[in-house]
Structure formats: C-alpha cells, structure tokens
C-alpha cells in the first residue's frame, strides 16, 4: 500500500511528470473510439487498413494510461510510450510534409511528449 501512495506523492516532480505523460493520452483515446474524423489521419498517413491501426493505437494508449498514471512497470511503459510517440511524430511529419510547429499541423507536440516519456523511462 505504501508504494502505491508513494506513486502519487505530488512533492516528487517525477511523479508529476509520469502522471501528466499518462493523462495526456486520455483525450486521444477518446477521439480514436468516439470521434469519426480521427480516422482521417490514419488514412492520410496511409496506414492500411486504417481502422485496424487506429484501434490498435487506441488500445496501446489505454495500456500506456493504465501503466503511467498509477506507476505500474513505469520504465517499460514509458519506453513503450516513447516509441509510440516516435511513430506518431514520424507519421505527422509525413502527413504535414515536414512541418514542425504544432499550431500549423506539425509534429512539435508529440516530439515534446516523446522526450518527456524518455525522461520518465530513464528515471523509472
């Protein structure tokens, strides 16, 4: 029980980063399962079949939230999150034709969170 409470000690900056890294996947999970327009990105990125890849990405993100927020297998889950975000970053670069800035459709946002997940994985 003590370990579980220690994972939510908000005086520890790594706990805050880990929880935020996990929580930021939640709206993306929601979009993949409940917003029909989300499929458009997987079509534009030429994932085939797009439905399968979208739901697989949503399932992976569910695992990431379940692991990161409470701190279960943190090092491994954060490493998986970093790889997942690397794939997302590369896909956005492909679709956006190399744009970096997030407000104009670039890959800045997932690249930033990928690096945050790398830090969480390094800390464990």
Secondary structure, DSSP 8 states (H G I E B T S, - for coil): -HHHHHTT-TTSHHHHHHHHHHHTTHHHHHHHHH-GGGHHHHHHTT-SSHHHHHHHHHHHHHHHHHHHTTTSSHHHHHHHHHHHHHHHHHHHHHHHTS---GGGT-SHHHHHHHHHHHHHHHH-
